Amino acid sequence: MAAKVENFFCSVKKTIFVIGTMLVLLTAARNSLIWHLERFWGISHDFWQNLWIRYSQDLLGGDITKIVITGFMGLPTVLFMTFSLFLTYMDLTGKPKFLTKYKIQEDKNVPVDSEELKKVYKVVMKNHLISGVCFVLVIPMYRRYISFSTELPTFQMILFHLSCCLVMEEFSFYYVHRLLHHRKLYARIHKMHHEWTAPIGITSIYCHPIEHLASNLLPVMISPMICGAHAVTTMIWLVIVFLNTCNSHSGYHFPGFPSPEQHDYHHLTFTQCYGVLGILDRLHNTDNLFRAHQKYKRHITSFSLTPLNQLFPDANKSTVCEASEKED
C-alpha cells in the first residue's frame, strides 16, 4: 500500500512538472506565436465576421437546426471522410511514394486487405448515422447552451474555450477508455476496435456503437455546451477532433502533423497510452513502457522530410515491445 501511495505522489510530481513546463513554454511563446495569431485574427476579423453572417443568416436564415446539421455535423464529417479516403487510397495502392515512406508500422497492412476494409466501412457508415441522430437529438440543448450570436467571439475567448474542451476531452476520454479496457467490457465492446493492431485512418470510428457513443461522441459534443462556447468555436472544435482522431489512427507520421505515435503504440500493445494529451497517462504511469521505447523519441511534431523511423530507428527491429491482451 505504501509503495502505491509513493508511486502515486511520484506521478503527481511528474505531472505538475510537465504541466508547469508547458505553462512556462506557452507563456514564453505568447509574445511570438500568440501575438501573431491575435494580429491575424484582428486584421481578418471583418472577413470572418462577414463570412459567418453570410453563412448563418443569409444562407441558412439563422435556423439553428440547419447550422447544427451543416456546421456541427456536415463540415467535420466531410473533412474526416476526405482525409480518410485519401489515406485509404494510400493504404491500397502504396502511392504516392513520397508520402507512404512515413508509415509507422512499415510491415503492416501493405497493402491493406480490401475485404477487411469493406467490413470497416460498413461499421463506420453505421456509426456516422448514429452521430447524425445524436446531433439532431441534442439540438434543443445546443439552443440553450451554445451561443449562435451574429457577433463573433474574440480570439482570446475562442482559444480559452478550445483549451477547456481539450482538457475535458482528456479527462473524459482517458477514464472512459480505461473503463472499456476492463476485462468485463473489453471482450464485449472494445475488442472490436483493437482488431487493428496497426490502425489506418478510417478505423478511428470502427468500433461498437456503445463505445462510439460513450467515448467518441458524448465528451466531444457536451464539452462546448459546458463552456458556453460560440457556434463558430464549436465548429472549429469538432473539425479539430474529427481530423485529429483520423490522424491518430492514420498509421503515418507526416511532417508538420501532430504525432500519432502514442496512440499507434496503444494499438500495438493494448495496455499503454489511453489518453489524448498524455497528461493522465503520465499521472497514472500508463505510458511507462512507451517512454522506455524508441517510439517515444519519435513522439514529436517533426518538420524534417526524413521519416522518423530513419532518424530514430529501432535498436532491434525483430524485437517489438509486446504487452498481454489480458486487460485490467
N, C-alpha and C positions, 0 to 999 in steps of 0.2 A: 504493500500500500504506500509506504514511504517513498519507494522508488518511482511509483506512478505520479505521486504529488510532485516529486523533484523534477521528473520529465515534463510535467505539465507547466510548471513555473519556468523551466528552461525554454519551452516552446513559446510561452508568453513573452519572455525577454527577447527571444529571436524575432517574434512578430513585431514587438514595439520598435526594435532596431530597424526592421525592414520598412515599416510604415513611416518611422521617423526619417529615415534616409530618403524615402520617396517624397515626403513633405519638404525636406530641405532642397532637394533637387528641383521640385516643382516651383518652390519659392524663387530659387536662383534663375529658373527659366522664365519666370514671369516677365522680366524686363526685356526678354527677347521674343520667344515664340508667342506667348500670350499677348504681348503688346502688338505684335504684327497681326495676329488674328483679330484682335479688337479693332485695330485700324482698318483691316479689310472689311469687317462687318460694318463699321461706321461709314466707310466710303460707299459700300454697296447696299446699304440699308434700304434706300429708296427702291432699288431694283427688286430686292426680295419682298419688300412690303407690297409693291405693286403686283408682283407675281402671285403672292398669297391672296390678294383681293380678287385678282382675275380668276384664280382657280376656285376659291371658296365661295365668292359672291357672284361673279359674272357667269362662271361656267356651271356651278352647282346650286346657285341661288341661296347660299347659306344653309342648305339642307345638311344637318349633322349626320344623318344616316348615310347620305351619299359620300360625305367626307370620310367617314369611318370605313366604308366599304372600299372606296378607291384609294384613299391615302394611307389608312392604317393596315389594310389587308392587301389591296391590289398592288400597290407600288412595291412593298417589300417582297411579295411573292414573285412578281415578275423579275425583279433583280436577282432573287435567290435562284429561280429556275434558269435564268440566263447563265449565271455563273456555274450552276450545277451541270447544265447541258454542255457547256464548254469543257468542263473538267471530265465529263463522261466521254466526250469526243476524244480527249487526250488519252484516257484510260483504254479506250477501244482501239485506237489507231497508233498510239505511240508517237503522235505528231501534235504540235511542232517540236522537233528535236531540241530546239534551244530552250524550251520550257520543261520538257519531260525529264531533263537531266537533274531537275530539282526534286525528284521523287525521294521521299524519306526512306521508305522500306523498298529498296531498289529491286528486290527479287520477288515481290508480292504483287499479285493482280496485274501481271504483264503478259498478255493483255487481260483485262477483266473478263470474267465469264459472262457471256451475253444472257444465258438463261437465269443466272443469279441476279443479273441486272434487271431483267423483266420483273422478277419477284419483288425486288426493291421498289421499283417504280410503281407497282400496284399498291403497295403499302403506303408509299409517300403520297399518292393521289388521294387515298382514303383519309390520311392524316390532314392533308390540305383541306379536304371537305369538312373535317371536324373543326379545323381552325376557323373556317368561314362561318360555321354555325355559331361557334363561341363568340366571335367578334360581333355578330348580329345580336346575340343574346345579351351582351354587356353594353349595348348602345345606351340604354337608359342610365347606366352607371357613368358612362363616358359623358353624357349630357350634364350630369350633376357634378362630376369631379374634375373634368378636363376643361380648360379654357379654350373656347372657339372664337375668341375676340378677333376683330379685324386688325387690331394693333399687335404687331409682333413683339415678343419679349426682347429684353436686352441680351447682348452676347453673354454677359456675366450670368444672367438668370438661366439661359439655355445650358451653359456649362455646369452650373450648380445642379440643375435638375437631372442632367445626364449623369453626373457624378453620383447623385443619390440613387438613381436607378441602377447604376453599375454595382454599387455597394450592396443594395438589396438583392440583386440577382446573385452576387457572390454567396451571400448567406443562404438564400433560399435554394439555389441550385446545389450547393455543396451538401447540405443536410438531406435534401430530398434524394440526391444521387447516392449518398452513402446508405440511406434507408433502403433504396432499391437494390443495393448490393447485399442486404441481409439475406441469409440463406432461405428464409421463408418467402421472400419476394423475388429473389433473383431468378430462380428457375421458371416461375410463373409469368414474370413480367419483363425483367431487364435483360435476360439472356438473349432475347431476340436481337437487341441492338448490338450485343457483343459477338454475334455470329461473324462480324467483320473485325478480325484482329489487325488488319491493315485497312482502315476505313478509306472510303472515297467520298467526295463532296455530298452526293445525294443521300448517302447513308446517315447524314446528320439527323434526319427525321424518320429514319427507318426504325420504328420502334412500336411497341404495344400501345394501343390507344390510351390506356390509363397512364402510362409513362408520358406520352405526348401531352396529355392534359396537365398532369401534376408537375412535371419537370420542365417541359418546353414552353407551354403556353401561359399558365396562370401567373407565374412570377413575372414574366415579361409584360403581360397585359395589365397587371394590377399595379406595378411599381409607379408608372406615370400618374395614376389616379391618387396614390398615396401622397405623391409630391405636389399634386395640383398643377401639373405641367401644362403648357400650352399645346395645342394640337400639332403645331409645327415641330415642337420639341419631341412629341410622341412619335411623329413620323420619322424623324431623324433617329430616334432611339430604336424603333422597330427595324429600320433599314440596317443599322449597325449590327443588331442582334442576328438578323437573318443571314447577313453576309458573313459575320464572324463565325457562326456555327458551321456554315459551309466551309469556310477556310480552315477551321479547326479540325474538320474531318477530311479535308481535301487529299491528304497524303503527299502534299507538295509544300516545300518551304521556299516560296518565291522571294526574290529580293524586294525589300521595301514593305513586305507584308508582315502583319503580326505573326509571331512564331506559333505554329501548330504542334511543335514538338511535345509539349506537355500532355496534350490530350491524345496525341498519337501514341505516346508511351502508355497512357491509361488503357487504350485498346489492346496494346501488345501484352501488358502484364496483368490487367484486370483489377488489381488491388492497390494501385497508386494513382495519385493526382486526380482527385474527384472534383476540384473546383474550377472556376473560370480564371480568376486572377492569380491564384496560387497562395493567397494570404492565409486562408484557413487550412490549406494543406500544410503550410509551414507551422501554423499554430498546433495542429494535431499530429504533426510529424508523419503525414501520409504521403510525403514526397521524398522520404529519406533515400530510397533506392534510386529514384530518378536523379537526385542531386549527386549521387555517387557514380552515376552512369555518364558515359561520354556524351550522350544525347543532351545532357544538361548544358554542356558548353555550347551546343547549337541553339539553345533556347534564347535566341536574341532576334531582334529585327535587324537583319543584315542587308546592307546595300551593296555588298560585293556580288559580282556576276559569277564568281566561283561558287559552286554548290558547297554548302556547309559540311556535307558528308566527306568532301575532299579536304576542306580546311581543318576539320576535326574528325579524322577517320577513327573507326572503332579499333581498339587495340588488338582485338581478335574477332574478326567478323564471323567466325564459326561458333563463337560463344555469345549467346544472347541472354540477357538477364531475364529469366523466366520466373513467373510467380504462379502459385497454385490457383486454379479456378475455384477452389473452395472458398466461399465467401464468409464474411463476418457472421 
